Structure formats: C-alpha cells, structure tokens
Amino acid sequence: MATSTTGSTLLQPLSNAVRLPVDQVNFVVCQLFALLAAVWFRTYLHSSKTSPFIRHVVATLLGLYLALFCFGWYALHFVIQSGISYYIMIIIGVENMHKYCFVFALGYLTVCQITRVYIFDYGQYSADFSGPMMIITQKITSLAFEIHDGMFRKNEDLTPSQRCLAVRRMPSLLEYLSYNCNFMGILAGPLCSYKDYITFIEGRSYQLQQSEANGKEDTKYEQTDPSPNIAVAQKLLICGLSLLFHMTITKTLPVEYNIDDNFRATASWPVRFFYLYVSLMAARPKYYFAWTLADAINNAAGFGFRGYDKNGVTRWDLISNLRIQQIEFSTSFKMFLDNWNIQTALWLKRVCYERATFSPTIQTFILSAIWHGVYPGYYLTFLTGVLMTLAARAIRNNIRHYFVESPAVKLCYDIVTWMATQVAISYTVVPFVLLSVKPSVTFYSSCYFCLHIASILVLLVFPLKRTQKGSKKHENIQPVWSKKLEEENLLQKNSYSTTNNSFSQKEEVTCRYQALKQ
C-alpha cells in the first residue's frame, strides 16, 4: 500500500532513487540538516557570543521550519498543543496545573493518534506527526510536574530527583516553545529536563562536584566548553552502521514471517525461536539509527554533556536514549529495560510510578501503552510486559543468589539467562511490531501462549518479596528500569542548574553533593 506525505515533496526524486517513502527521506535529510545547523549554532551562536533570547528564537524557528518541511500543516498541532498547555499552566495555577496539563496533553496526543491510525493511514510505518507529538507530550507533562514540585510542594516532601529537577519560576512563552520545539529535538527527541535545557541555552559553566573519601567537596574538573566532536563522530559511525544493517539485512528477516503458515507448520521449535530472536534483533537498528542521530545532533550543538568520569574524560550521554551493547547482551529483563528508551523510562517513573497511589507497575505500563499509540498490538505487548517483568523479578529475587559465587557457575547462568531474556523480549514485543490483534493472537496461539503460562506459574511458585509499609514499600517495588537509571542520572549529571535567582547556588551545590552520595 502506498504511503502519502503531508510534508514537502521537494525530495521526491531522491525518494524514488533510494526506494523509500518521501516522508522518511524528509526525516533523514532534515535530521542531517539539523546536525549541520547544530554545528553552526554552537560555533556562531555560542552563549558567549549572543544572548539566550537570540538562542531561544533561532532554535525555535529552525525547529518549526523542520516540522513544517516534514509534516506540512500538521506541524500546527505542535504549536497548538504547546500553546494550550501553556495557557492551562497560567490560568489553573501551580496547585493543580500538572493534572490538567497531563490530561490535556495526553488526550490531545491520543485524539491525533486515533485520527491518524483509524481514519488516514492504518498500519504504516512511515514518519508521521504523532511521533514528535509524543516527545512534546513528555516535555509538557514533565515540566508541569517539575513546576508543581518547585512552586507548590514543600521541599522536604520531594524525592532527591524531584528536588533537583524542580522548577522555581514559570517559564516565559518563548522559553516554553523553545524547550518543546527546538530544532535539536523536534523530530526525534530525546526528552530532556527543562532545567538541563535552560542551562544549555544560557551557557552556564559545566562542572561536576567530585566527592573525596573524607566527604569534602572537590571541584576537580571544570571547563566552560568541552568539545563534543569525538562523541559526535562515534555516534555518527553507529548511525551509519545501523542504517546499513537496516537497509540490507532487516528486510530479509521480516517479523511477519513468524506467523507464516508454512513456516509454522514445517519449522521445529528451536528454529522458530531462533528466527523469532534474529527477526526482532534485526528490527532494532532503525531505532538505533534514529535515537543515536538525535543524540548526536544535540551533542553537536553543545547539549548533552553529563560531566567527567573519574579519569577526567568527558561524558556526552546526558540525554542518550539507549546503550546498544547492554541491550544486545542483556541477561535479564531488568537489564534490557534499563538500557532501552532510557529517557521515556525516566519520564514514566517521574510522572507516573513514583506518584501512583496504588499498583504503580500496572499503571506505568498502561500509561506507556497509551502514550505509544492506539494500535491494539501495543496494549498486548505492555500487558504481556507486566507479566514478564513480575516473573523476571520473582526469579531473580529467589534463585539468582545460588549462582553468583562460583565464576564458572555464574558464566553458565549468564549464558542461560541471556538466551532466556532475548527470547522473552522478542516474544513480548511481537505484537508491538505486528500492530493488530489477529496476527498477534495468531503468533501467541501458535506458541500456545507458552511464556504467558510460564510467567503465571513462576509467580505462583516464586512469590515476590514482601515489602515494608510506608515509604520503603514504594521504593522496594520500584520498576526494573527506574532505580538504576535515576541513581545514575543523579550521580553523573554535571549540573542541575536553577531557573530563578531565588534558588541559591548553595542549594544547587548541596543537591549535587547529595546525589553523589546516593
């Protein structure tokens, strides 16, 4: 089925030459343009050469131009969603605006997804305007909660991460639009905190407070403008390899072949599970390409500096969305989720999991499904993911400690758990790729729902660890991805800068130092 585009057709000849839909070509070309613009932005509109106002204006106008080129008049949705959300923030007040912004932004996104999927273009994988809206929805809701934390809640009621991310004044309309629609993240994100973005735009000093053994603070490394060139080059190399893999190998290993009647009838179980694994592995490079390129664009503009490691080497992974090596060699569901779509996992934790009053794991998976879209396959994947997550947690808590003392035994355990994890992940995400109910149920029924049944049996045999009452209960049942990610972000972030003069430098340094002690 042919796909249509709502954006520019200027690149149609190139689209015909490479045999890709023109909207996908527009996306890639615009991201490459954004990469060049990022280099120009960092060189000629550096914070030492121009004002934050100019940087905000240019970043916003470039972002809206790219959106208009890719999506045509549908790009107005980005401005409408952001504008109405800002109006809600102003008129509702800090006590309840986070709730209204959350409902509106997620509802607006869902309506747009419904119209795109069920009215215009069901089942197409081409670039569409709801993709950028997903990122903007994350930014709108994140900022609303951060303002609520900073301007309404008491400081002692906040968690360490909420305290550090809290925004202490209402952003201007320009700052708000720049955060939501800047050219570095308008097309593919990733999500970043508002305070990190404002720190970048205003050109604040990059520094990491190092903690010595005696507990004193030591500003060991400080540099106003660390170079991102090596990090950008490395990420562009990964992009090239991922794109090459996607263009050459992915098409030869379609996920749909898992439900082919002849394949199911003739292939043995080992062959079927092996093909399941390789076909889903081959589906990942397109995400590696898009997310790594988006990360490189931000780095090229000077955004994404996390700090220095213990050897003084710069780290440019503040807003990185994945860690490929850890994904491909995951030995647990936890490890996979820790390293896949990292910024979305943090968003889910900050706006849902740590604020949920009951069943936080289930609520978080439901929110994730709603945010991803309205294809039934998404819901099948995330409902299956709940079972898999709980079962994996139960197994890890109850049996892992028997296999970690002997190196040889642990190696065997790691190999077995790597195989089990890769098959379980692949089994879980098949509906996410197939999208519809019928092919998804066909796949699961052809496997006799084996991993669903196995997960239920695991939960019956290996109960989850009991949790204590009160705050510790909420902490202990924290979802598999969130605790490690939050600790790492707090530990390695270079700066949680303030957005108003009333939040003193002393409090900011204390925030960093407390994070280092986590």
N, C-alpha and C positions, 0 to 999 in steps of 0.2 A: 504494500500500500504506500503510495507516495505521500510524502510529508510536505506540508506547506510552511511558509515562513511569514511572520508578521513584521520582520525587520527588513533591513536593506537587501536588495538583490544585486548590489554592485559587484559582489564576488561570485556571482553565478557561474561565469566561465571557469574560475578556479574550482568551484564545487563540482562542475561537470568533469574537470580534468582528474580530480582525485577521487571521484565517485563517492562523495559524501554529501549529505543534505546541506543546503546552503546555510541553515541556521547553525549547524555545528562548525562549519567553516568560519562563519562570522564570529562565533565564540572564540575559536582558537586565534584568529587574526587579531581580534580586539584584545585578547589577553597578551599577545605578543606586543601589540601597540602599547598596552598598559605597562609592560615591562620596560620598554624604551622611555615612556613618559615618567616612570618611576626613577630611572637614572637621571633624567633631566630635572625632575622635581628635587631630587637630593642634591644635585650639583648647582642648579641656578636659583632654586627657591629654598635653599637651606635656611634653617631657622636663624642662623647668624647673619643672613643677608636680607631677610624680609620678615614681615610681621606675621603673627598667627592668623590674622584676618585674611591676608592675601593667600596664605597656605590653605585655609579653610575654603575660600571661594574657588580657587583653582582646582582643588581636589574634588569639590562637589560638582563643578561644571563639567570637568572631564568625566566624572563618573556618570552623570546624567546623559552626556553625549554618547558614551559607550552603550548605555542601556537603550537609548533611542535607536542607535545603529543596529543593535541585536534584536530588539523586540518591538520596534515601531511604537505606535501609540499605547501599547500595553505597558510601556515604561511609566506611564502616568500612574499606574497602580502603586509604584514605589513611593511617589510623591504624595499621593492621596493617603496611603496607609500611614506614612510618617507624619503627614500634616495633621490628620485627625487624632492620631495618638498624642502628638504634642499638645493639641488643643485640650484633650482629655486630661493630660497632666496638669495643665494650667488651671482649668476650671474645677476639677474634682478636689484637688488638694492632696497633700502628701500622705494623709492617713489611709486613703482607700484607692488612690490612683493606680497602684500596682495591680489591683484586682481588675479594674475597669480596662486598663491597657492590655492586660493579659487576655481577657475575654475578647476584646475587640480585635486585637492583632491576630490572635489565633483563629477567631471566627472569620475575619476578612480573608486570611490565607486559605481557610477551608472552603469558603464560597468560591474563591478563584480556582482552587484545585478541582472542585466539583464541576464547574463550568468548562474547564479545560479538558477534563478527562471524559465526562459523560455527554458533553454537547459538541465539542470541537474535534478532539484528537485522541481517542482512546487507544491506549497501548503503544504509543510512540515513544521512543527513547530520545528523540531529538531534543535539543536545548529548548527550554520554554521559560516563560516569565515567572512561573511559580518557584523556580529554583532560587533566583535572587531574593524573592519574597520570603523564602524560608529563612535565609540569613538575616534579612531585615526584621523579621518577626522575633528572632532570637535577640537581636540588638535592642528592639523596642522593649521587650519584656525584661531583659536583663537590666537595662538602665532604669526602668520603672522600679524594680525591686531594690536596686542599689540606691536610688534616691530615697525611697521609703525607709531603707535601713539607715541612711545617713542623716535624714532630716526629721524623722519621726520616732524611730525606735531608740531606746536607751542604749548607750554604748556597751554596758555590761550584759545586755541581753543578746548581743551579737556573737556569732562564732568568730574565730580568728580571721577566716577568709572574708566573712561578711564585713567585719570591721575594717579590713584593709581595702576592700573594694567599694565601701560606702561612699556615695557622692554627697557632698555637703552643701551644694547650692544647685539651683535649677539651671540647666544649660540654656544658652541662647538658641534661637531658632536656627541660626547659621551653624552653630556647633552641633546641634542635633542632626541637621541634614547632612553635614559633613561626616559625622560618625556613621550614619546609616547608608549614605550613598556615595562615599568617596570612591575614586577610580581604582584604588588598590583592591577593594573588596566587594565592589558592586556586583560582579558577575559570579564569583565563586567563593566569596568569603576570604578567610575563615572568620568566625566570631572572635572578637577581642573585647576586653573590658573597656568601658568608656574612659576610665582614668588612664589606662595604658595609651589609648589613642590620643587623648589630650596631652599627655606627657610628650608623646612623639611630635605632635603638631607644634607645641610650644618650645620644643628643643631643650628640655630640661637635661641636666647632667646625668649621664649613665654611671651608676655606681652600685656596687654590691657591698654591703656591710658583712665583713668576714668575722666570724666568732672565734676567738682564741680559746685555748683549753681552760684558761683561768676565768672565762666568762666575760672578758672585756671585749669591747668592740674595736675592730681594727679595719680601717678603710684601706685595704691592701691594694686594690686596683681602682683607678679612676681615669676615665677617658671620655671626653666630650663627644667624640665621633668615631667609634670603632668601625673599621671597614667591613662591609658585608660581601665584598667581591668573591672571596673564596667560597663562602656559603652559597651564594647565588649560583656560581659556576657548578658546584657539586649538585645542587638541586636541578639545574637545567640539564645536567647529564642524566640524572634519574628520569626526568621528564622525557628526554629523547629515547631512552631505553624502554620506558613504559609505553610510549606511543608506538614504537617499532613492534613491540610484543603484541599490542592490541591490534595493530593493522595487519600483522602476519599470522599470528597463532590463534588469537581469540576466536576469529571467525571459523576456524577449523574445529573448534571444540564447543559447539553450541550447548547451552544448558538444556534447551528443549529436547535434545536427543535422549535425556534421561527418561522421558515419558514416551519415547518411540515404541510402538507396539512390537516391532520385530526385535529391537534391542532388548526389551524386557522379556520377550519370550525365549530368546536364544542365549543371552549372556548369563554367565554364572554370577553368583552373589559377589565374590571377590572382584570380578571385572566391573560389575555395576557400581560398587562402592569406590573402586579406583577411578572410574570415569567421573563419578559424582565429585570426587575431590579435585581432579585436574580441571574439570569444566568450570567449577566455581573459582578455583585459583586463577584460571585464565580470564575470569570476568572482573578481577580486581584491578588490573593495570590501568583501566580508564579512570578509576578513582585516584590511583597513584599519580597519574598524569595531571589531572585537574587540580587536585589539592596541593601537590608539590609545586606546580606552576604558580598557583595563587600565593603560596608561601614565599616563593622566590620574588614575586612582584613586590610584596610588602617589604621584604628584606632589601631589595634594590632601592627602595625609597628611604631606607634607613629605619624601618619599623620592624620589630620582632627580636630586638636584642634582649636576651634574657639575663646576661651577666657573664661572669668569668668562672671557669672551673677552678679546681684547687691549684692547677698549674698556670693559671693566668690566661688560658686560651678562651677566646670569645665564644659564646653560645648564641646562635641565632634561631632558637626554636621556641620562642615565647608563645607564638600562636600557631605552631606546627600542628597539623591535624592527624598525623599518623607516623608510625615508626615501622617501616616495611620489614626489616629483619625480625623484629619481635613478633610481628603479625604472622609471618610465614613459618616461624619456628615456635609458635605458641604451644605450650604444654598444658594449658588449662583454658577454660572459657574465660576466666578472670584475666589471664594474660592477653588474650586476644582483644577483649573489650577495653582493656587498659590502653591499648595502642591503636585502636581503630576509631576514627572520627572523634578525636580527643576533645575538641572544643565543644562539640554537641553533647558529649557525655558530661562535661563540666556544666554546661547550661542546664541539662536535665537535673543535675544534682542541686544546683543553686536555686532554681526557680520551683522545683517540684519536690525532690526527695527529702531534702533537709527541712522543708516546710510542711510536709504532709503530716496530717494528724493520725492517719491510720493506713495500713497496707502500703507503705511508701514504695516498695519494689513494684507492686502491681500498678499503682498509679503512675509511676515513672515510665513503665513500658507502654501503658495506654497513651500517655502524652507523646511519647516517641512515635507511636504509630500514627496518631492524629497529625502530628507535625509533618511526618514524611509524606502524607497524602491520603487519598481516599480509595486507592486500589485495595481490593479485599486481600490480596496476597501480603500486603504489609501487615495487616492485622493477624493473619495466620502465622507470619514469621515472628512477630513480637509476642503473641500468646505462647507459641512454642518456645520462644526465648525465655519466658518466665519459668517454664518447667525445667529447661536445660540449666538455667542459672541456679535455681534452687537445688537441683540434683547434683550439679558440679560442686556447689558449695558443701553439700552434705558429704559427698565422697571425700573431698579434700580435708574437711574437718575431722573425719572419722578414721581414715586409713592412711593418709599421706605420711604421718609421722612414723609409720612402721618401715618406710622405705628410704629414709634420708640419712641414716647413719653410715651405711657402707657405700663408698663411691661406686662400686660395681653394681650393687643393687639399685642405687639411685639412677645410674645410667640406664639400666633396663627399664626402670619405672618411667623415666623421662621419655624414652622411645615409645613405650606403650601409650603414655598419656598424650604424646604428640599426635600419634595416629588417631587415637580416640577423639581428641579435640578437633582435628581437621575434618574428620568425618562428621562429627556432631555439628560443627559450624556450617559445613556445606549442606547437611540435611536441614538445618534450621532456616537457611536463607534461600532455599529453592523457591518458595512462594514469593519472596521479595523480587525475584527476577522474572518469574512467570506471570506475576501480577493478578491473574484471575483465579477464581475459586476452582473451576472444573479441572484445569491442568494441575493445580496444586494438590487437590484431593486425589487425582489420578496418581500422582507421584507418591504421596504418602500411603495410599492404599496398596500400591504395588510393592511397597516396603512393609506392608502390614502394620503400619504405624509403630514400627519396632522401637524406635528411640523414644517415642511418647510413652509407650508402655514401660520401657526400661526406666525412664525417669520417674514415673509414678511408683514403680517397685522400689527404686532407690530411696525415695522419700518415705516409703513405708518401713523399709528396713533400717535405714540410717537417719534417725531424726536429726533435725537441725539443732545446733547448740542452743540451750536455753539462754535467754538474755535477762539482764538485771532490769529492775524497774527504773524509771526516771530517764535521765539524760543518757545514761550508759546504754540503755536498751536501744535508743535511736542510733547510737554510734556503732554498736556491735553488729546491727543488721544492715549497715551501710552497703549499698550495692557494690558489686565486684569491681566496677571501674573507678569509683569515685574517690575512695580514701587515698589510694596511692597517688592518683593524679593531683588531688588537692594538696597533699603534702609536698609533692614535687614542685608544683607551681609556687607554693608559698616559700619553699626552701631556696629555689633557684631564681626567682624573679629579681630583676635588677632594681626595680623601684616601683613602689605603689605610690604614685605621686598624688598630690591633693589637687582639688579643683576650686578651692577658695582660700582666701587669706586667713580665715578663722581656724582652719585645721593646721596646727602649728608644725614646724619642722621637727620639733622634739617628738611629737606624737607619731609622725611618719617614721622616724628612725626607730622608735620603740616598736612599731608594728613590724618593721623588717626584722628587728632583732628577735622578737618573739617567734617569728616564722622560722628563723634559723635554728631555734632551739626545739622545734617540733620533732 
